[in-house]
Amino acid sequence: MAWLETDRHGRLRIAFKYYDGRTYREPLGVEASKRTRVDAERLSSTIQLELSAGSFDYAKRFPNSERVKKLGLKRPEQRSNQTLKEFAEAAWLPEKRLEVKRSTFVYYNEIYKPHIEKAEIGKKLLSEINDEDINLWKLEIEGKRTPQKKPLSTRRKNMSLDVLCQILRLAKRRGLANDKLLIDARPFKNEENEDEVNPFTEDEVESLLKASEGWERSLLSVCFFTGMRRGEVLGLRWSGVFFDRDRILVRRSLTRHGESSPKSKTKGVLPDPPTERFPMLTTGPLSFWTRARPRS
């Protein structure tokens, strides 16, 4: 039997009943969050299956644990000659290909290639990487520029940090990383002068709607007034629109990588069309939006 726990510092650990009938606990070295809990629950389920099948190898699963020595178990030999780049391409990327949607995998690859594979940390042996190397990598990322000679956005930098930490956590779980590696790097902070989201003004929305016709106006109207994501709007079909119930059911998302399921599976309320400010919504392809809606 295996289960998840949180210690008094808010970090995750796995508890399980070993073959000798005793309960043991092993820290995972990460703070409890929605994202880390998903990974930890997957690991807990794997350990539960191994225990039930009698194939659980304590020393192989937790090679850095002090309890391995106390139980008289032999630690597996670590592959200290594998670089982070080699491990990521041999283990982490193939694992992600099986775990996530195609579009998400492409995103991971697009982050990994320029910011980790080609970075200095990608050339280092896993067993030699320490927290200082992560800090040096962060400085390297801070100095990177886009093709337009602008600094990377904070969001892009934190995406890269997340991918790096995922690779190192997998390596640590497999006993290939430095025992003392914490993998607890602080995220990048927003710069004071960094551009913020700059939404369209009402005048800009009005100008775009007046200049568009037919399906283009319909597309823009849904984008502006429903709050749906771009891929969700592009993947929307009439079978997902219910005017009699004021609902849009988001069933799919369409990106350059094809159709996939949306990020969330919630229904959205179809808002009242702002016809006073945008009278063009009462004519043309979207006139039914106003006429078909029940009024109280």
C-alpha positions in Angstrom: 0.0 0.0 0.0 1.3 3.5 -0.9 0.0 7.0 -0.4 0.9 10.6 -0.5 1.6 12.8 2.5 2.7 16.4 3.1 5.3 17.1 5.8 5.3 20.1 8.2 7.2 22.2 5.7 4.6 21.7 3.0 6.7 19.3 0.9 5.4 16.1 -0.6 6.5 12.6 0.5 5.5 9.1 -0.3 4.5 6.7 2.5 4.2 2.9 1.9 4.1 -0.4 3.7 7.2 -2.3 2.9 7.6 -6.1 2.7 8.6 -6.3 6.4 5.2 -4.8 7.4 6.7 -1.4 8.4 5.6 1.9 7.1 8.4 4.0 5.5 8.4 7.5 4.2 10.5 9.0 1.4 10.6 12.8 0.7 10.2 13.9 -2.9 11.9 17.2 -2.5 9.1 19.4 -4.0 6.5 21.6 -2.5 2.9 20.4 -2.6 1.0 22.0 -5.5 -1.6 21.0 -8.1 1.2 20.2 -10.7 3.6 18.4 -8.4 0.8 16.4 -6.8 -0.3 15.0 -10.1 3.3 13.7 -10.8 3.5 12.4 -7.2 0.2 10.5 -7.4 1.4 8.8 -10.6 4.6 7.7 -8.8 2.6 6.6 -5.8 0.4 4.4 -8.0 3.5 2.9 -9.7 4.9 2.0 -6.3 1.6 0.5 -5.2 1.6 -1.7 -8.3 5.2 -2.8 -7.7 4.5 -3.7 -4.1 1.4 -5.7 -5.1 3.4 -7.5 -7.7 6.3 -8.1 -5.5 8.7 -6.3 -7.9 9.3 -3.2 -5.8 13.1 -2.5 -5.5 13.7 0.0 -2.7 17.3 0.6 -3.6 16.5 1.2 -7.2 13.4 3.4 -6.6 15.1 5.5 -3.9 18.9 5.0 -4.3 19.7 8.1 -2.3 17.7 7.1 0.8 19.5 6.6 4.0 17.2 3.7 4.7 18.6 1.7 1.9 21.8 1.3 3.8 20.0 0.5 7.1 18.0 -2.2 5.5 21.2 -3.7 4.1 20.2 -3.2 0.5 22.7 -2.7 -2.3 22.5 0.6 -4.1 22.4 0.4 -7.9 25.3 1.8 -9.8 24.6 5.3 -11.1 25.3 6.2 -14.7 27.5 9.2 -14.0 28.6 9.5 -17.6 25.2 10.7 -19.0 24.8 14.4 -19.7 21.5 16.3 -19.1 21.0 16.6 -22.8 21.5 12.8 -23.4 19.1 12.0 -20.5 16.5 14.4 -21.7 16.5 13.0 -25.2 16.7 9.4 -24.1 14.2 9.5 -21.2 12.4 12.7 -20.5 11.2 13.6 -24.0 10.0 10.0 -24.8 8.1 9.9 -21.5 6.4 13.3 -22.2 5.5 12.1 -25.7 3.4 9.3 -24.1 2.0 11.5 -21.3 0.8 14.7 -23.0 -1.1 15.9 -26.0 0.8 16.3 -29.2 0.5 20.1 -29.1 1.8 20.1 -25.5 4.7 17.9 -26.5 5.6 20.2 -29.3 5.6 23.1 -26.9 8.0 21.2 -24.5 10.3 20.5 -27.4 10.3 24.1 -28.6 11.3 25.2 -25.1 13.9 22.5 -24.6 15.8 22.9 -27.9 16.9 26.5 -27.7 17.0 27.0 -23.9 18.3 23.8 -22.4 19.8 21.6 -25.1 22.0 24.4 -26.4 22.8 25.8 -22.9 25.9 25.0 -20.9 24.0 23.0 -18.4 22.9 20.6 -21.2 26.5 19.5 -21.6 27.1 18.8 -17.9 27.0 15.3 -16.4 23.8 14.7 -14.4 25.7 13.6 -11.4 27.7 16.8 -11.4 24.9 19.3 -11.7 24.3 21.3 -8.5 22.1 24.3 -7.5 24.8 26.7 -8.5 24.6 25.3 -12.1 20.9 26.1 -12.1 21.6 29.7 -11.0 24.3 30.0 -13.7 21.7 28.7 -16.2 19.3 31.3 -15.0 21.8 34.0 -15.7 22.4 32.6 -19.1 18.7 32.7 -19.8 18.5 36.3 -18.6 21.1 37.3 -21.2 19.2 35.6 -24.1 17.5 37.7 -26.8 14.7 37.1 -29.3 15.3 37.4 -33.1 14.0 41.0 -32.6 16.9 41.6 -30.1 14.5 41.9 -27.2 14.9 40.1 -23.8 12.9 36.9 -23.3 9.6 37.5 -21.6 9.2 36.4 -18.0 6.6 33.9 -19.0 9.0 32.3 -21.6 11.9 32.2 -19.0 9.6 30.5 -16.4 8.5 28.0 -19.0 12.1 27.1 -19.6 12.8 26.8 -15.9 9.8 24.5 -15.5 11.1 22.2 -18.3 14.6 22.1 -16.7 13.2 21.2 -13.3 11.0 18.5 -14.8 14.1 16.9 -16.4 16.2 17.1 -13.2 13.3 15.7 -11.0 13.0 12.7 -13.3 16.8 12.2 -13.2 16.7 12.4 -9.4 13.9 9.9 -9.1 16.0 7.5 -11.1 19.0 8.0 -9.0 21.1 9.7 -11.7 21.3 13.2 -10.2 23.3 14.7 -7.3 22.0 13.7 -3.9 22.1 17.2 -2.6 20.4 18.8 -5.6 17.2 20.5 -4.3 15.6 21.6 -7.6 13.9 24.4 -5.8 14.8 27.3 -8.0 12.8 30.5 -7.6 10.8 31.6 -10.6 11.9 34.7 -12.7 10.2 37.9 -11.6 8.5 40.3 -13.9 10.6 43.3 -15.0 9.2 46.7 -14.0 9.2 47.9 -17.6 8.0 44.6 -19.1 5.1 44.9 -21.5 1.8 43.9 -20.0 -1.2 42.5 -21.7 -2.6 45.3 -23.9 -6.2 44.4 -24.8 -8.2 46.1 -27.6 -10.0 49.3 -26.7 -13.7 49.6 -27.4 -13.0 51.9 -30.3 -10.5 49.4 -31.7 -13.1 46.6 -31.4 -15.7 48.7 -33.1 -13.3 49.5 -36.0 -12.4 45.9 -36.5 -16.0 44.8 -36.5 -17.0 47.5 -39.0 -14.2 46.6 -41.3 -15.0 42.9 -41.3 -17.9 41.0 -43.0 -19.4 37.6 -43.1 -17.6 34.8 -41.2 -14.8 37.2 -40.3 -17.1 39.4 -38.3 -18.7 36.3 -36.7 -15.2 35.0 -35.7 -14.1 38.3 -34.3 -17.3 38.8 -32.3 -17.0 35.4 -30.6 -13.4 36.2 -29.8 -14.1 39.6 -28.4 -17.3 38.8 -26.4 -17.0 35.3 -25.0 -13.6 35.1 -23.5 -12.8 31.8 -25.3 -9.2 30.9 -26.1 -8.1 31.3 -29.8 -7.9 27.5 -30.4 -11.3 27.0 -28.8 -12.9 29.6 -31.1 -11.2 28.0 -34.2 -12.4 24.6 -33.1 -16.0 25.7 -32.4 -18.8 24.0 -34.3 -22.5 24.8 -34.4 -23.2 21.6 -32.5 -21.6 23.2 -29.5 -23.7 26.4 -29.6 -27.0 26.4 -27.6 -28.8 29.7 -27.9 -31.9 28.4 -26.1 -29.8 27.7 -23.0 -27.3 30.6 -23.3 -24.4 28.1 -23.5 -21.3 27.4 -25.6 -20.0 23.9 -25.1 -16.2 23.8 -25.8 -15.5 20.3 -27.0 -12.3 20.8 -28.9 -9.4 23.1 -29.6 -7.8 23.7 -33.0 -4.1 24.6 -33.3 -1.4 24.3 -36.0 -0.8 20.8 -34.6 -4.4 19.7 -35.3 -7.5 19.1 -33.1 -7.2 18.3 -29.4 -9.3 18.4 -26.3 -9.5 21.9 -24.6 -7.6 22.8 -21.5 -10.7 22.7 -19.4 -14.0 21.0 -19.8 -16.4 23.6 -18.5 -19.4 25.2 -20.2 -19.4 28.9 -20.8 -22.4 31.3 -20.6 -23.2 33.0 -23.9 -23.2 36.7 -22.9 -25.7 39.3 -23.9 -24.4 40.9 -27.1 -23.5 44.5 -26.5 -25.7 45.8 -29.3 -26.0 49.4 -27.9 -22.2 49.9 -28.2 -21.8 47.7 -31.3 -25.0 48.0 -33.4 -23.4 46.0 -36.2 -24.2 42.8 -34.2 -27.9 43.2 -35.0 -27.4 42.8 -38.7 -25.6 40.3 -40.9 -24.4 36.8 -40.0 -24.7 37.4 -36.2 -28.1 39.0 -36.2 -29.6 35.7 -35.0 -27.4 36.1 -31.8 -29.8 39.0 -30.8 -33.1 37.6 -32.2 -32.8 34.0 -31.1 -32.1 34.7 -27.4 -35.0 34.5 -25.0 -35.7 37.8 -23.2 -37.1 38.1 -19.7 
